[in-house]
């Protein structure tokens, strides 16, 4: 599709909070496609709301692509922080991040780890170290998913 309105590929970001919003999402995709948008990022508080195959099919109907999976709403919904001072909470966050990586890999898109990193704390140096430890745990998992390619 020619993007006559925009000099470069332009996308959008939206949140899908329930299956009841699927008709609205479809209308949004139709409008964005008509106006020359390329695709975008989606925030899913629940990764089971729409299967990657269903989302791909929906996007394909409107010649759109998902280029990023945003994790902010997921992190907030599940109370996840990769920089939490509580080891069990960090493990939950790492596992939640792995689920998001799996979803993104199935979509053939990237992932944004924004709010998953955790909120501001009083000891930012300590939080940064914990965040780095969590990210290093995710690195081999992420590498395996990338080398496997989209499912």
Long-range contacts (C-beta under 8 A, 24 or more apart in sequence): 1-33, 1-36, 1-63, 2-36, 3-36, 3-37, 3-38, 4-36, 5-35, 5-36, 6-36, 6-37, 9-38, 9-39, 10-36, 10-37, 10-38, 11-37, 11-38, 11-39, 11-40, 11-41, 11-67, 12-37, 12-39, 12-40, 12-41, 13-40, 13-41, 13-42, 13-43, 13-70, 14-40, 14-42, 14-43, 15-42, 15-43, 15-44, 15-45, 15-73, 16-42, 16-43, 16-44, 16-49, 16-50, 17-45, 17-49, 17-73, 18-49, 19-49, 19-50, 22-50, 25-58, 26-58, 29-58, 29-59, 29-61, 29-62, 29-64, 30-62, 32-62, 32-64, 33-62, 33-63, 33-64, 37-64, 38-64, 38-65, 38-67, 39-64, 39-65, 39-66, 39-67, 40-64, 40-66, 40-67, 40-68, 41-66, 41-67, 41-68, 41-69, 41-70, 41-112, 42-66, 42-69, 42-70, 43-70, 43-71, 43-72, 43-73, 43-74, 44-69, 44-73, 44-74, 44-103, 45-73, 45-74, 45-76, 45-77, 45-78, 46-74, 46-77, 47-74, 47-99, 47-100, 47-103, 52-103, 52-106, 52-107, 52-151, 53-106, 55-107, 56-107, 65-109, 66-107, 66-108, 66-109, 67-109, 67-110, 68-104, 68-109, 68-110, 68-111, 68-112, 69-100, 69-103, 69-104, 69-107, 69-109, 69-110, 69-111, 69-112, 70-112, 70-114, 71-97, 71-100, 71-111, 71-112, 71-113, 71-114, 71-115, 71-116, 72-112, 72-114, 72-115, 72-116, 74-100, 74-116, 75-114, 75-115, 75-116, 76-115, 80-116, 81-116, 81-117, 81-118, 81-119, 82-113, 82-116, 82-117, 82-118, 82-130, 82-131, 82-134, 82-135, 83-117, 83-118, 83-121, 83-127, 83-128, 83-130, 83-131, 83-134, 84-118, 84-130, 85-121, 85-126, 85-127, 85-130, 90-130, 90-133, 90-134, 93-118, 93-134, 94-134, 94-137, 94-138, 97-134, 97-138, 98-138, 98-141, 101-138, 101-141, 101-142, 101-145, 102-145, 104-145, 105-145, 105-146, 105-148, 105-149, 105-150, 105-151, 106-150, 106-151, 107-150, 108-149, 108-150
